[in-house]
Amino acid sequence: MRRHLPFLLILTGTAILRFVILFFSQTHVTSDEAIIGLMGKHILEGRYFPFYFYGISYNASCAWEAYLAVVPFAIAGVGVIALKIPTVLLSLVCLMLFYMMTTRLYSIRVATLASLIFALWPGLLKWHFQPRGYAFYFLFIPALIILFLIIENEKIRRPRDFFLFGLACGIAFWSMELLLITIAGLWVLLCLRRKFSLKTFAVCAAGFVIGYAPAIWWNLTHSFRNWHFLFFEKPEAGGLAARFGLHAWREIFLSEMPKFFSADTVLWYYPETPWTGYVLYFVTAIAVVIAAWRALPKIRDAFSSGFAATDTNKDLLTLTLIGVSFVPYIIAPLRVPGYFLAASFSMSMLIARCVDRFFAQKKMSLRALGATILLATVLCGGAAVIETATHNQIETLTLCPSRQDHCMIRVHGVDIDGVKQDLEHNRIKAVWTTISFVYPLIFESNEKLIASESIFGVDRPVYPPSIPKSEPGSQDRTVFVVETNSPYRPEIETTLAQKGGAPPRITEHGTLTVIEQRFASESSR
């Protein structure tokens, strides 16, 4: 127990830090979070029991997060903090699983260093507070690798272990289809290591089918909607040259990757790149190059003697897992950070291995280099923690000025509070708003406010048919909540002035603006 004390201190400190951040700077939700919150509210009220995410037959993890949210909803009432508490708790479970995974590969010291790095990893930081379907995804990554390593390390094939591995793979694939490539990669490695016999492969496959059985049943009873979306709607075959051409690789490694290593990874990339992204990208590159330089010549030995036989073979496995995690990112029609987050687990381990390797050297200069790498990594994580803790905001999409695409925008919590107070003060019960703010406004008002984006020509049905979604009535005073710099704003102001015969009431709340229709017969307010 004493040898695990440093990790327990890291876990305790991380738990305290994350709950402090939760209560002080995570008091609002994005659209996906709000939808999961509404799913949890509907479950609590017995109105609907979802199998997948509302509006899309994909990502059962979203539904699981909604079911978990029912517990704090029942205790403390429906709210943002109650919604996010299970996600924070799952993030701490993930940290424990990560430590367990790392101790199966490396020494306790490396596992402790890796856990510290992983706990502070900037690219994952904001995901630990956002219920968006990734909480179970993060849990299954170390869980699957632990089960893989159990099979990898055993000399006698035990059918029970293969069954549990297959079962976990089936449940993981049901929870988040993005794990398919990771699962396939682990199975391929077991095949190449000749760990499968006819019997153990059959047992493993049976476990997978049992774990995935609920999704199979759902597809059979719902016109194969999940499989149709997964294999026919989500992939896009067009534009392969643009995705795999020289320009794409240059864009990935020179522009996107520095952003990926910063804290701005919750949706799309921002145009700017924080300094922490460059520093951590450079540190990770050093760790990867050193590991590859030592491990790649030992590929044949790793497959013959085993991935756990030597530290070099373990590094090769870790590098392989990074490569497997990179596949969803490069094949995606739209490269977003979420597709590559699984690599953060392996990269944390490689950086810890690099630091430990330098610390073990006799030369003081090499030890100093190891200390510098560790300090740089911790500083990047610390800067991300401070940035997240001191900025209560959501990061979401807004229509670009050209109206042809969407751009990232930061909306401060005080701006959202100002809008909510404005609507309540003026007794406004229904608003038209842009797509990113429909469900946040509905959820944070506890479904007392009617909000819709359909006036902008957006048809995005989310609620199930049994729960009809209300629309603002034509007899109500027209009110809009839009981004202050929205390209829609001039048109909205002009239209309301023409229809009402008087200039609309316009109140700016930072990045958001409330535009309320007024009539000529009304006196100015």
Secondary structure, 3 states (H helix, E strand, C coil): CHHHHHHHHHHHHHHHHHHHHHHHHCCCCCHHHHHHHHHHHHHHCCCCCCCCCCCCCCCHHHHHHHHHHHHHHHHHCCCHHHHHHHHHHHHHHHHHHHHHHHHHHCCHHHHHHHHHHHHCCHHHHHHHHCCCCCHHHHHHHHHHHHHHHHHHHCCCCCHHHHHHHHHHHHHHHHHCHHHHHHHHHHHHHHHHCCCCCHHHHHHHHHHHHHHHHHHHHHHHHCCCHHHHHHHHHCCCCCCHHHHHCHHHHHHHHHHHHHHHCCCCCCCCCCCCCCHHHHHHHHHHHHHHHHHHHHHHHHHHHHHHHCCCCCHHHHHHHHHHHHHHHHHHHHHCCCCCHHHHCCHHHHHHHHHHHHHHHHHCCCCHHHHHHHHHHHHHHHHHHHHHHHHHHCCCEEEEEEECCCCCCEEEEEEEHHHHHHHHHHHHHCCCCEEEECHHHHHHHHHHCCCCCEEECHHHCCCCCCCCCCCCCCCCCCCCCCEEEEECCCCCHHHHHHHHHHHHECCCEEEEECCEEEEECCECCCCCC
